[in-house]
Amino acid sequence: RYLRQGNISLVREALRERGRLRKNAPHGVYKRAFVIPCYSVWQKIFYDAGLKIYDLLAGKYGIGRSRMLSREDVTERLQNIETDGLRGGVLYYDGQFDDTRLLIDLAVTAQKYGASIMNYARVTGLRSNNDGRLTGVEFEDVEKGELFFAGAKSVINASGAFCDSIRKLSDAEAPPVITYSQGIHLVFDKKFLPGETALMIPQTSDGRVLFCIPWHDHLLVGTTDTPIDRPSLEPEALAAEIDFVFQTAGEYLTSKPTHSDILSVFAGIRPLVRTGVAAKTSSISRGHDLFVDKSGLITITGGKWTTYRRMAEDAVNTVIEIAGLPPTQCITADLAITAVEDLEISEDLHFQIRCSRADVVRAVRKEMARTVEDVLARRTRVLFLNASAAIEIAPQVAEIMAGELGKDNIWVEDQVRQFRETARAYSLK
């Protein structure tokens, strides 16, 4: 899609950062084969040519060469693909990682190198001196209700879809710099696309591509690009989005899933940098941008998960300049990302999903988990893979956590109630 838009610089940067990420976190970043099924000779020529450019732009950071596939090759790799009119396909490779696991590993690595990591700390204000320059951040310990102030020479606003609200804490008249787009995914049993090859649908009615990807022994299908007015902490999939994913995927699969086959549905919000007037959010660049206001607040926003490291490098380089710090060479391009070690192997808590007592204990002891939602959504992916299973094991998870955190039965009951309220949005059953 980015090649078709002519955004060569974004493609090149993303491929370079993908290569670095795979090298720095080999324990969590994997090589995944994708196939674009083609139903005309022209499609094969067109996509093969585009992916040859993709390979060329990757250069030394490439992870596998693309190539044309015969009709038989495609049906062997994609066992549930629609064969009527199928002329073959194009194979290419991309990286795959679990965003939650990578995020935790990044936090642990940062802590190893001297960062202070705070969880459940809500920013309540920005403090300035008489000259209007920022001097630090006011925040609340949400668990205890205590207020604190952290003095700083510079403040970075990297709050994603909520960055405009933070900018207004610095300047009440600050104009918005981002617009919002929602994307959803549906999760199914892997039987609807057996094997380890992902399906890429290159053209949909909303201008995006659609993917059917093997993910944690399930099938992940998405995504959409729906403009929304404002962000929320728990975005919910719209009925029209669910229908769109079903309709598009159903055109390519011979055994078509139904609504009753959905194990989980979840939504996310993309912060897209405003660049004039765009007819559709799908046409807005996924590049990142950096803004510095008159108080010195540095806002880094937009971008893609793949380019997180480059975004951080740009932000810290700006801090060095604004705060007058000694110039320092960035080391993260080649910095190994620490893997959080497992404590032990133990039996799963539910027969349909991988989540054990040891996973819960590790999340509390080593990964700062404080709530049942932390464990079942933000440390493991149970809620995103099977919402019903997550609801069923919530009481067990709460009991294990209570033992680790020294909590009572009232806390356990409250946690289970809160989690079940959140989990309802992930299930259509």
C-alpha positions in Angstrom: 0.0 0.0 0.0 2.8 2.5 0.9 4.6 1.6 -2.3 1.4 2.3 -4.3 1.1 5.7 -2.5 4.7 6.4 -3.5 5.9 6.7 0.1 9.3 5.2 -0.6 11.0 6.8 2.4 8.5 5.2 4.8 8.9 1.8 3.3 12.7 2.0 3.3 12.8 3.2 7.0 10.3 0.5 8.1 12.3 -2.2 6.4 15.6 -1.0 7.9 14.0 -0.9 11.4 12.4 -4.3 10.9 15.8 -5.7 10.2 17.3 -4.1 13.3 14.4 -5.3 15.4 14.8 -8.9 14.2 18.5 -8.8 15.0 18.1 -7.2 18.4 15.1 -9.3 19.6 15.5 -12.7 17.9 13.6 -14.3 20.8 10.4 -12.5 19.9 10.6 -11.4 16.2 9.9 -14.1 13.6 10.0 -14.5 9.9 6.5 -15.1 8.4 5.7 -16.1 4.8 2.8 -14.2 3.1 1.1 -15.2 -0.1 -0.9 -12.8 -2.4 -3.3 -15.0 -4.4 -3.7 -13.8 -8.0 -6.8 -14.3 -10.1 -5.3 -12.9 -13.3 -1.9 -13.0 -15.1 -1.8 -9.2 -14.8 -2.1 -9.4 -11.0 0.8 -11.8 -10.8 3.0 -9.5 -12.9 1.9 -6.4 -11.0 2.5 -7.7 -7.5 5.6 -9.5 -8.4 7.1 -6.3 -9.7 6.0 -4.4 -6.6 7.6 -6.9 -4.3 10.8 -6.9 -6.2 11.0 -3.2 -5.4 10.2 -4.1 -1.8 13.1 -6.6 -1.8 15.4 -4.0 -3.4 14.5 -1.3 -0.8 15.2 -3.8 2.1 18.7 -4.3 0.9 20.9 -5.9 3.6 18.0 -5.8 6.0 15.9 -8.2 3.8 14.6 -11.4 5.4 13.7 -13.4 2.3 13.2 -13.0 -1.4 9.8 -12.7 -3.0 8.9 -15.0 -5.9 6.0 -16.0 -8.1 4.0 -19.1 -7.2 2.0 -21.5 -9.4 -1.6 -22.3 -8.7 -0.6 -25.6 -7.1 2.0 -23.8 -4.8 -0.7 -21.4 -3.6 -3.2 -24.1 -2.8 -0.6 -26.1 -1.0 0.4 -23.1 1.2 -3.2 -21.8 1.6 -5.3 -24.9 2.0 -8.7 -23.0 2.3 -8.1 -20.5 -0.5 -10.8 -19.9 -3.2 -9.6 -21.7 -6.3 -12.2 -20.5 -8.8 -10.2 -18.5 -11.3 -6.9 -18.7 -9.3 -3.9 -18.2 -11.6 -1.2 -18.5 -8.9 0.3 -16.0 -6.5 3.3 -14.1 -5.2 5.2 -15.1 -2.1 7.0 -12.6 0.1 8.3 -12.5 3.7 7.7 -10.1 6.6 8.4 -9.9 10.3 5.9 -10.9 13.0 6.0 -10.2 16.7 3.7 -10.0 19.7 3.4 -6.3 20.5 2.6 -6.9 24.2 5.6 -9.2 24.7 7.9 -6.8 22.9 6.6 -3.8 24.9 7.4 -5.6 28.2 10.9 -6.6 27.0 11.6 -3.0 26.0 10.5 -1.8 29.5 12.7 -4.3 31.2 15.7 -3.4 28.9 15.2 0.3 29.6 15.2 -0.4 33.3 18.4 -2.4 33.0 20.0 0.7 31.5 18.9 3.0 34.2 15.3 4.1 33.4 12.8 4.4 36.2 9.6 2.6 35.1 6.3 3.7 36.7 3.0 1.8 36.2 -0.5 3.2 36.9 1.0 6.7 37.1 -1.5 9.2 35.6 -0.2 12.6 34.5 -2.3 15.4 36.1 -0.3 18.5 35.1 2.8 20.1 33.7 4.7 22.6 35.8 6.5 25.6 34.3 8.8 28.4 35.6 8.2 32.2 35.4 9.6 32.1 31.8 7.0 29.6 30.8 9.5 26.8 30.3 8.6 23.3 31.6 10.3 22.2 34.8 8.6 18.8 35.3 5.5 16.6 35.5 2.8 16.3 38.2 1.3 12.8 38.4 -0.9 10.6 40.6 -0.2 7.1 41.9 -3.6 5.7 40.8 -3.4 2.7 43.2 -2.8 4.8 46.3 -4.3 8.2 45.2 -1.0 9.9 46.1 0.3 13.0 44.2 3.9 13.5 43.1 6.1 15.8 41.1 9.1 14.8 39.0 11.4 17.7 38.0 13.0 17.5 34.6 15.1 19.5 32.2 12.9 18.3 29.3 9.6 16.4 28.9 8.6 14.1 26.1 4.9 13.6 25.2 4.7 10.1 23.7 1.1 9.3 24.7 -0.1 8.1 21.3 -3.8 8.8 20.6 -3.9 11.0 23.7 -1.0 13.3 22.8 -3.2 16.3 22.0 -4.7 16.3 25.5 -1.2 16.4 27.0 -0.3 19.2 24.7 -3.2 21.2 26.1 -1.8 20.8 29.6 1.2 22.8 28.3 -0.7 25.2 26.1 -4.5 25.4 26.4 -4.6 26.9 22.9 -2.6 24.2 21.2 -4.2 23.1 18.0 -4.7 19.4 17.4 -1.9 17.7 15.5 -3.4 14.3 15.0 -6.5 12.7 13.6 -7.9 9.3 14.6 -8.5 6.0 12.8 -9.8 2.8 14.3 -8.8 -0.7 13.2 -10.3 -4.0 14.3 -9.3 -7.6 14.2 -11.3 -10.8 14.5 -9.8 -14.0 15.9 -10.8 -17.5 14.8 -9.8 -21.1 15.2 -6.8 -21.9 13.0 -8.8 -24.5 11.0 -10.1 -21.7 8.7 -6.5 -21.3 7.3 -4.4 -24.2 8.3 -0.6 -24.1 7.9 2.0 -21.4 8.7 1.6 -19.1 5.7 -0.3 -15.9 6.0 -2.8 -14.6 3.4 -2.6 -11.0 2.1 -5.6 -9.6 0.3 -4.1 -6.7 -1.6 -7.1 -4.5 -2.3 -10.3 -3.9 -0.4 -13.2 -1.5 -0.7 -11.8 0.9 1.8 -8.4 1.1 0.1 -6.5 -1.0 2.7 -5.1 -4.5 2.5 -6.5 -7.3 4.6 -4.5 -10.0 6.3 -5.3 -13.5 7.6 -2.3 -14.4 9.8 -1.4 -17.4 12.0 -1.1 -15.9 15.5 -0.6 -17.9 18.7 -2.1 -21.0 17.2 -5.2 -19.0 16.1 -6.1 -17.1 13.0 -6.0 -13.3 13.2 -8.0 -11.4 10.5 -8.0 -7.6 9.9 -7.9 -4.8 9.7 -10.2 -1.8 9.0 -9.6 1.9 8.7 -12.5 3.8 10.2 -12.3 7.6 11.0 -13.4 8.4 14.6 -13.8 11.7 16.4 -12.0 11.0 19.6 -9.9 8.3 21.3 -11.0 6.0 24.2 -9.1 3.7 26.5 -11.4 0.8 25.5 -12.4 1.2 21.8 -15.0 -1.2 20.5 -15.5 -2.7 17.1 -18.4 -1.4 15.1 -20.9 -3.8 13.5 -20.0 -2.3 10.0 -16.3 -3.1 10.6 -17.0 -6.7 11.6 -19.2 -7.2 8.6 -16.5 -5.7 6.3 -13.9 -8.1 7.6 -16.3 -11.0 7.2 -17.3 -10.1 3.7 -13.8 -9.4 2.4 -12.2 -12.5 4.0 -15.1 -14.6 2.9 -14.4 -13.8 -0.8 -11.1 -15.6 -0.5 -11.9 -18.6 1.8 -13.8 -21.6 0.7 -14.7 -22.6 4.3 -16.2 -19.3 5.5 -16.3 -18.5 9.2 -19.6 -17.2 10.7 -20.2 -14.7 13.5 -20.5 -17.6 16.0 -17.0 -18.7 15.1 -15.5 -15.4 16.4 -13.3 -16.2 19.5 -12.4 -12.6 20.1 -12.8 -9.2 18.5 -10.7 -6.2 19.4 -10.1 -2.6 18.3 -7.2 -0.2 18.3 -6.8 3.5 17.5 -4.1 4.9 15.2 -2.9 8.4 15.9 -2.3 9.9 12.4 -0.4 13.1 11.9 -2.7 15.7 10.3 -1.4 16.7 6.8 -4.0 19.0 5.3 -7.3 17.5 4.1 -7.3 13.8 3.3 -10.3 12.1 1.8 -9.8 8.9 3.7 -7.7 8.1 6.8 -6.3 5.1 4.8 -4.5 7.7 2.6 -2.8 9.5 5.5 0.9 8.8 5.9 1.9 6.4 8.7 5.2 8.4 9.1 5.9 10.0 12.4 6.4 13.7 13.2 7.8 15.7 16.1 6.5 19.0 17.5 8.1 21.3 20.1 5.8 24.0 21.7 6.9 27.3 23.3 7.2 25.7 26.7 9.7 23.1 25.4 7.3 20.2 25.5 8.4 17.6 22.9 5.6 15.6 21.2 6.4 12.6 19.1 3.5 11.0 17.4 2.2 9.1 14.3 4.5 6.4 13.1 4.3 2.6 13.1 5.2 0.0 15.6 8.0 -1.1 13.4 9.6 2.3 13.5 9.3 2.8 17.3 13.1 2.8 17.8 13.7 5.5 15.2 10.9 7.6 16.8 12.6 7.3 20.1 16.0 8.3 18.7 14.5 11.4 17.1 12.8 12.4 20.3 15.9 11.9 22.5 18.1 13.8 20.0 15.7 16.7 20.3 15.9 16.5 24.1 19.7 16.8 23.9 19.4 19.9 21.8 16.7 21.6 23.8 17.9 20.8 27.3 21.5 21.6 26.4 22.8 18.1 27.3 26.1 16.8 26.1 25.8 15.2 22.6 25.6 11.4 22.9 25.6 8.8 20.1 22.4 6.7 20.0 23.2 3.0 20.8 19.8 1.4 20.3 20.3 0.5 16.6 22.5 -2.4 17.8 21.2 -2.9 21.4 20.1 -6.4 22.4 16.5 -6.4 23.9 16.3 -8.4 27.1 13.9 -11.3 27.2 11.9 -11.8 30.4 12.7 -15.3 31.5 10.0 -17.9 32.4 9.9 -19.0 36.0 8.8 -22.6 35.4 6.6 -24.8 33.2 3.2 -25.5 34.6 -0.2 -26.7 33.5 -2.5 -24.3 31.5 -5.4 -22.9 33.4 -7.8 -23.6 30.5 -7.9 -26.3 27.9 -8.5 -23.9 25.0 -5.7 -21.5 25.6 -2.1 -21.3 26.7 -1.9 -19.5 30.1 -0.4 -21.2 33.1 0.0 -20.3 36.8 3.6 -19.6 36.1 2.6 -17.0 33.4 0.5 -15.2 36.1 3.3 -15.3 38.7 5.9 -14.1 36.2 3.6 -11.2 35.2 3.3 -10.1 38.8 6.9 -10.6 39.9 8.8 -9.5 36.8 6.4 -7.6 34.6 4.7 -5.1 36.9 1.2 -6.7 36.5 -1.3 -5.2 39.0 -4.7 -6.3 37.8 -6.3 -9.3 36.2 -6.6 -7.3 32.9 -2.9 -6.6 33.0 -2.3 -10.4 33.0 -5.0 -11.6 30.6 -4.7 -8.7 28.1 -1.4 -6.9 28.6 1.0 -9.6 29.6 -0.5 -12.7 28.0 -2.9 -12.4 25.1 -5.7 -14.6 26.4 -8.4 -11.9 26.1 -7.4 -11.1 22.6 -7.4 -14.8 21.6 -10.4 -16.2 23.3 -12.7 -13.9 25.3 -14.9 -16.6 26.7 -11.8 -18.6 28.0 -10.4 -15.3 29.6 -13.7 -14.7 31.4 -13.7 -18.3 32.7 -10.2 -18.2 34.2 -10.4 -14.7 35.6 -11.3 -16.0 39.1 -8.2 -18.3 39.1 -6.0 -15.6 37.9 -7.3 -13.2 40.6 -6.7 -15.8 43.3 -3.1 -16.4 42.2 -2.4 -12.6 42.0 -3.9 -12.0 45.4 -1.4 -14.5 46.9 1.5 -12.7 45.2 0.3 -9.2 46.0 -1.1 -9.8 49.5 -4.7 -8.9 48.5 -7.9 -10.0 50.2 -11.1 -11.6 48.9 -12.8 -8.3 48.4 -10.0 -7.3 45.9 -10.4 -10.7 44.1 -14.1 -10.2 43.7 -13.7 -6.6 42.5 -11.0 -7.6 40.0 -13.1 -10.4 38.5 -16.1 -8.0 38.2 -14.1 -5.3 36.5 -12.4 -7.7 34.1 -15.7 -9.3 33.1 -17.1 -5.9 32.3 -14.1 -5.1 30.1 -14.1 -8.5 28.4 -17.7 -8.3 27.2 -16.7 -5.9 24.4 -14.3 -8.6 23.1 -17.0 -11.3 22.7 -20.1 -11.4 20.4 -21.5 -14.5 22.3 
